[in-house]
Amino acid sequence: MAVLKYEEIAEFLRARIAAGEIAPGATIPSGRELAEQWDVSRATAIKAVDVLRNDGVVVAKQGTGFVVTETPVARPAGARRAGSARILGGMPFLRVGAPDWAEPPARVATALGLSPGTTALRRVRILQLPDGTPNSCVEAWFPPEIAEASPRLADTNPIAEGTTRYVRRQTGRGPAEGVDVTTVRLASETEAERLGVPEGTPVAVLLHTAYDEQGKPLVCEEGVTPSSLFEQVDTYAM
């Protein structure tokens, strides 16, 4: 799949940020500077910056331009719909513990095509509302072949370029299809503690699995959100 010029520019900036060449709080080149450096229109350069802004990598700072965010931003599990260009709804998040290897729940193991007893790499994060209270808890599970080829997934530090792009760079595999399954149930003791709600609180559970072009799973994320905070909006032609 051909990479568009604005995507190439965005990836270049991501790589510099991930390598620490552009530190948190530092300003990235302006749209005019990027247009001159890459010999593209200013609209193309601005579109590249817009990708980073929507992905939470940079934020606008009045009188300065766009600066690298100092607060890691993540996306809720799923939220990718037909025709959408990227995952929406970025939120600040807190990492829970350190990534670890564990046997995933049965439905996650099934989505990843893992046999019983097989472990996967788990990364847990809590997405936060503007006031800092929990919005949802997300457990991301990576199958062994992905985790072993992408060692930074086992680090506690955030991956500035994003896990999707990092995995693509390490493995040559990227998402081509996503499957989201939403169910409702009661929060477990662990989930209730993470979300700051009573055990047994009704929650919406979004199981999101990303597959590559060969139909092989890249990651399965289970996002748990209290029912009072969950809302799904679909827009479609009629």
Contacts in CASP RR format, 6 or more apart in sequence:
PFRMAT RR
TARGET T0000
AUTHOR 0000-0000-0000
METHOD contacts of the structure
MODEL  1
MAVLKYEEIAEFLRARIAAGEIAPGATIPSGRELAEQWDVSRATAIKAVD
VLRNDGVVVAKQGTGFVVTETPVARPAGARRAGSARILGGMPFLRVGAPD
WAEPPARVATALGLSPGTTALRRVRILQLPDGTPNSCVEAWFPPEIAEAS
PRLADTNPIAEGTTRYVRRQTGRGPAEGVDVTTVRLASETEAERLGVPEG
TPVAVLLHTAYDEQGKPLVCEEGVTPSSLFEQVDTYAM
3 11 0 8 1.000
5 38 0 8 1.000
5 40 0 8 1.000
5 44 0 8 1.000
5 48 0 8 1.000
6 40 0 8 1.000
6 44 0 8 1.000
6 45 0 8 1.000
6 47 0 8 1.000
6 48 0 8 1.000
6 51 0 8 1.000
7 48 0 8 1.000
7 51 0 8 1.000
9 34 0 8 1.000
9 38 0 8 1.000
9 40 0 8 1.000
9 44 0 8 1.000
9 45 0 8 1.000
9 48 0 8 1.000
10 48 0 8 1.000
10 49 0 8 1.000
10 51 0 8 1.000
10 52 0 8 1.000
11 161 0 8 1.000
11 165 0 8 1.000
13 22 0 8 1.000
13 28 0 8 1.000
13 29 0 8 1.000
13 48 0 8 1.000
13 52 0 8 1.000
13 57 0 8 1.000
14 52 0 8 1.000
14 57 0 8 1.000
14 160 0 8 1.000
14 161 0 8 1.000
14 162 0 8 1.000
14 165 0 8 1.000
15 161 0 8 1.000
16 22 0 8 1.000
17 28 0 8 1.000
17 57 0 8 1.000
17 68 0 8 1.000
17 160 0 8 1.000
17 161 0 8 1.000
18 159 0 8 1.000
18 160 0 8 1.000
18 161 0 8 1.000
18 162 0 8 1.000
18 166 0 8 1.000
20 160 0 8 1.000
22 28 0 8 1.000
22 68 0 8 1.000
23 68 0 8 1.000
24 68 0 8 1.000
24 69 0 8 1.000
24 70 0 8 1.000
25 67 0 8 1.000
25 68 0 8 1.000
25 69 0 8 1.000
25 70 0 8 1.000
26 67 0 8 1.000
26 68 0 8 1.000
27 61 0 8 1.000
27 64 0 8 1.000
27 65 0 8 1.000
27 66 0 8 1.000
27 67 0 8 1.000
28 49 0 8 1.000
28 52 0 8 1.000
28 58 0 8 1.000
28 66 0 8 1.000
28 67 0 8 1.000
28 68 0 8 1.000
29 37 0 8 1.000
30 65 0 8 1.000
31 42 0 8 1.000
31 45 0 8 1.000
31 46 0 8 1.000
31 49 0 8 1.000
32 42 0 8 1.000
32 45 0 8 1.000
34 40 0 8 1.000
34 45 0 8 1.000
34 48 0 8 1.000
34 49 0 8 1.000
35 41 0 8 1.000
35 42 0 8 1.000
35 44 0 8 1.000
35 45 0 8 1.000
38 44 0 8 1.000
38 45 0 8 1.000
49 58 0 8 1.000
49 66 0 8 1.000
51 86 0 8 1.000
52 58 0 8 1.000
52 66 0 8 1.000
53 59 0 8 1.000
53 60 0 8 1.000
53 66 0 8 1.000
54 86 0 8 1.000
54 88 0 8 1.000
55 73 0 8 1.000
55 86 0 8 1.000
55 90 0 8 1.000
55 162 0 8 1.000
56 69 0 8 1.000
56 73 0 8 1.000
56 90 0 8 1.000
57 68 0 8 1.000
57 69 0 8 1.000
57 73 0 8 1.000
57 160 0 8 1.000
58 66 0 8 1.000
58 67 0 8 1.000
58 68 0 8 1.000
58 69 0 8 1.000
59 66 0 8 1.000
59 67 0 8 1.000
59 69 0 8 1.000
60 66 0 8 1.000
61 67 0 8 1.000
68 160 0 8 1.000
71 92 0 8 1.000
72 92 0 8 1.000
72 93 0 8 1.000
72 95 0 8 1.000
72 158 0 8 1.000
73 90 0 8 1.000
73 91 0 8 1.000
73 92 0 8 1.000
73 93 0 8 1.000
74 90 0 8 1.000
74 91 0 8 1.000
74 93 0 8 1.000
74 125 0 8 1.000
74 127 0 8 1.000
74 138 0 8 1.000
75 87 0 8 1.000
75 88 0 8 1.000
75 89 0 8 1.000
75 90 0 8 1.000
75 91 0 8 1.000
76 87 0 8 1.000
76 89 0 8 1.000
76 90 0 8 1.000
76 91 0 8 1.000
76 127 0 8 1.000
76 135 0 8 1.000
76 136 0 8 1.000
76 138 0 8 1.000
76 206 0 8 1.000
76 223 0 8 1.000
76 225 0 8 1.000
77 136 0 8 1.000
77 138 0 8 1.000
77 140 0 8 1.000
77 180 0 8 1.000
77 206 0 8 1.000
77 207 0 8 1.000
77 208 0 8 1.000
77 221 0 8 1.000
77 222 0 8 1.000
77 223 0 8 1.000
78 87 0 8 1.000
78 178 0 8 1.000
78 180 0 8 1.000
78 206 0 8 1.000
78 208 0 8 1.000
78 221 0 8 1.000
79 87 0 8 1.000
79 88 0 8 1.000
79 89 0 8 1.000
79 180 0 8 1.000
79 208 0 8 1.000
80 86 0 8 1.000
80 87 0 8 1.000
80 178 0 8 1.000
80 180 0 8 1.000
80 208 0 8 1.000
81 234 0 8 1.000
90 127 0 8 1.000
91 127 0 8 1.000
91 128 0 8 1.000
91 129 0 8 1.000
91 135 0 8 1.000
92 127 0 8 1.000
92 128 0 8 1.000
92 132 0 8 1.000
93 125 0 8 1.000
93 126 0 8 1.000
93 127 0 8 1.000
93 128 0 8 1.000
94 125 0 8 1.000
94 126 0 8 1.000
94 128 0 8 1.000
95 123 0 8 1.000
95 124 0 8 1.000
95 125 0 8 1.000
95 156 0 8 1.000
95 158 0 8 1.000
96 124 0 8 1.000
96 125 0 8 1.000
96 126 0 8 1.000
96 137 0 8 1.000
96 194 0 8 1.000
97 124 0 8 1.000
97 156 0 8 1.000
98 156 0 8 1.000
99 121 0 8 1.000
99 122 0 8 1.000
99 123 0 8 1.000
99 153 0 8 1.000
99 154 0 8 1.000
99 155 0 8 1.000
99 156 0 8 1.000
100 121 0 8 1.000
100 122 0 8 1.000
101 119 0 8 1.000
101 120 0 8 1.000
101 121 0 8 1.000
101 122 0 8 1.000
101 147 0 8 1.000
102 119 0 8 1.000
102 120 0 8 1.000
102 122 0 8 1.000
103 109 0 8 1.000
103 117 0 8 1.000
103 118 0 8 1.000
103 119 0 8 1.000
103 120 0 8 1.000
104 112 0 8 1.000
104 114 0 8 1.000
104 119 0 8 1.000
104 120 0 8 1.000
104 122 0 8 1.000
104 141 0 8 1.000
104 220 0 8 1.000
105 222 0 8 1.000
107 207 0 8 1.000
108 120 0 8 1.000
108 139 0 8 1.000
108 141 0 8 1.000
108 207 0 8 1.000
108 220 0 8 1.000
108 222 0 8 1.000
109 115 0 8 1.000
109 116 0 8 1.000
109 118 0 8 1.000
109 120 0 8 1.000
111 179 0 8 1.000
111 207 0 8 1.000
111 209 0 8 1.000
111 217 0 8 1.000
111 220 0 8 1.000
112 120 0 8 1.000
112 141 0 8 1.000
112 143 0 8 1.000
112 209 0 8 1.000
112 217 0 8 1.000
112 220 0 8 1.000
113 143 0 8 1.000
113 217 0 8 1.000
114 120 0 8 1.000
114 143 0 8 1.000
118 144 0 8 1.000
119 144 0 8 1.000
120 141 0 8 1.000
120 142 0 8 1.000
120 143 0 8 1.000
120 144 0 8 1.000
120 147 0 8 1.000
121 141 0 8 1.000
121 142 0 8 1.000
121 144 0 8 1.000
121 146 0 8 1.000
121 147 0 8 1.000
121 153 0 8 1.000
121 154 0 8 1.000
122 139 0 8 1.000
122 140 0 8 1.000
122 141 0 8 1.000
122 142 0 8 1.000
123 139 0 8 1.000
123 140 0 8 1.000
123 142 0 8 1.000
123 153 0 8 1.000
123 163 0 8 1.000
124 137 0 8 1.000
124 138 0 8 1.000
124 139 0 8 1.000
124 140 0 8 1.000
125 137 0 8 1.000
125 138 0 8 1.000
125 140 0 8 1.000
126 134 0 8 1.000
126 136 0 8 1.000
126 137 0 8 1.000
126 138 0 8 1.000
126 194 0 8 1.000
126 195 0 8 1.000
127 134 0 8 1.000
127 135 0 8 1.000
127 136 0 8 1.000
127 137 0 8 1.000
127 138 0 8 1.000
128 134 0 8 1.000
128 135 0 8 1.000
129 135 0 8 1.000
129 229 0 8 1.000
134 194 0 8 1.000
134 195 0 8 1.000
134 196 0 8 1.000
135 225 0 8 1.000
135 229 0 8 1.000
136 195 0 8 1.000
136 223 0 8 1.000
136 224 0 8 1.000
136 225 0 8 1.000
136 226 0 8 1.000
136 229 0 8 1.000
137 191 0 8 1.000
137 194 0 8 1.000
137 195 0 8 1.000
137 223 0 8 1.000
137 224 0 8 1.000
138 221 0 8 1.000
138 222 0 8 1.000
138 223 0 8 1.000
138 224 0 8 1.000
139 221 0 8 1.000
139 222 0 8 1.000
139 223 0 8 1.000
140 163 0 8 1.000
140 219 0 8 1.000
140 220 0 8 1.000
140 221 0 8 1.000
141 219 0 8 1.000
141 220 0 8 1.000
141 221 0 8 1.000
141 222 0 8 1.000
142 150 0 8 1.000
142 153 0 8 1.000
142 167 0 8 1.000
142 218 0 8 1.000
142 219 0 8 1.000
143 217 0 8 1.000
143 218 0 8 1.000
143 219 0 8 1.000
146 153 0 8 1.000
146 167 0 8 1.000
146 171 0 8 1.000
146 173 0 8 1.000
146 218 0 8 1.000
146 219 0 8 1.000
147 153 0 8 1.000
147 154 0 8 1.000
149 170 0 8 1.000
149 171 0 8 1.000
150 166 0 8 1.000
150 167 0 8 1.000
150 170 0 8 1.000
150 171 0 8 1.000
152 159 0 8 1.000
152 166 0 8 1.000
153 159 0 8 1.000
153 163 0 8 1.000
153 166 0 8 1.000
153 167 0 8 1.000
159 166 0 8 1.000
161 169 0 8 1.000
163 219 0 8 1.000
164 174 0 8 1.000
164 175 0 8 1.000
164 210 0 8 1.000
167 173 0 8 1.000
167 174 0 8 1.000
167 218 0 8 1.000
167 219 0 8 1.000
168 174 0 8 1.000
173 212 0 8 1.000
173 213 0 8 1.000
173 216 0 8 1.000
173 218 0 8 1.000
174 210 0 8 1.000
174 212 0 8 1.000
174 213 0 8 1.000
174 218 0 8 1.000
175 210 0 8 1.000
175 211 0 8 1.000
175 212 0 8 1.000
175 218 0 8 1.000
176 211 0 8 1.000
176 212 0 8 1.000
176 213 0 8 1.000
176 215 0 8 1.000
177 210 0 8 1.000
177 211 0 8 1.000
177 215 0 8 1.000
178 208 0 8 1.000
178 209 0 8 1.000
178 210 0 8 1.000
178 211 0 8 1.000
179 208 0 8 1.000
179 209 0 8 1.000
179 211 0 8 1.000
180 206 0 8 1.000
180 207 0 8 1.000
180 208 0 8 1.000
181 206 0 8 1.000
181 207 0 8 1.000
182 204 0 8 1.000
182 205 0 8 1.000
182 206 0 8 1.000
182 207 0 8 1.000
182 232 0 8 1.000
183 204 0 8 1.000
183 205 0 8 1.000
183 207 0 8 1.000
184 202 0 8 1.000
184 203 0 8 1.000
184 204 0 8 1.000
184 205 0 8 1.000
184 227 0 8 1.000
185 202 0 8 1.000
185 203 0 8 1.000
185 205 0 8 1.000
186 199 0 8 1.000
186 200 0 8 1.000
186 201 0 8 1.000
186 202 0 8 1.000
186 203 0 8 1.000
187 195 0 8 1.000
187 197 0 8 1.000
187 199 0 8 1.000
187 200 0 8 1.000
187 201 0 8 1.000
187 202 0 8 1.000
187 203 0 8 1.000
187 224 0 8 1.000
187 226 0 8 1.000
188 199 0 8 1.000
188 200 0 8 1.000
189 199 0 8 1.000
191 203 0 8 1.000
191 224 0 8 1.000
192 198 0 8 1.000
192 199 0 8 1.000
192 200 0 8 1.000
192 201 0 8 1.000
195 201 0 8 1.000
195 203 0 8 1.000
195 224 0 8 1.000
195 226 0 8 1.000
197 226 0 8 1.000
201 226 0 8 1.000
201 227 0 8 1.000
202 226 0 8 1.000
202 227 0 8 1.000
203 224 0 8 1.000
203 225 0 8 1.000
203 226 0 8 1.000
203 227 0 8 1.000
203 230 0 8 1.000
204 224 0 8 1.000
204 225 0 8 1.000
204 226 0 8 1.000
204 227 0 8 1.000
204 230 0 8 1.000
205 222 0 8 1.000
205 223 0 8 1.000
205 224 0 8 1.000
205 225 0 8 1.000
206 221 0 8 1.000
206 222 0 8 1.000
206 223 0 8 1.000
206 225 0 8 1.000
207 220 0 8 1.000
207 221 0 8 1.000
207 222 0 8 1.000
207 223 0 8 1.000
208 220 0 8 1.000
208 221 0 8 1.000
208 222 0 8 1.000
208 223 0 8 1.000
209 217 0 8 1.000
209 219 0 8 1.000
209 220 0 8 1.000
209 221 0 8 1.000
210 217 0 8 1.000
210 218 0 8 1.000
210 219 0 8 1.000
210 220 0 8 1.000
211 217 0 8 1.000
211 218 0 8 1.000
212 218 0 8 1.000
END
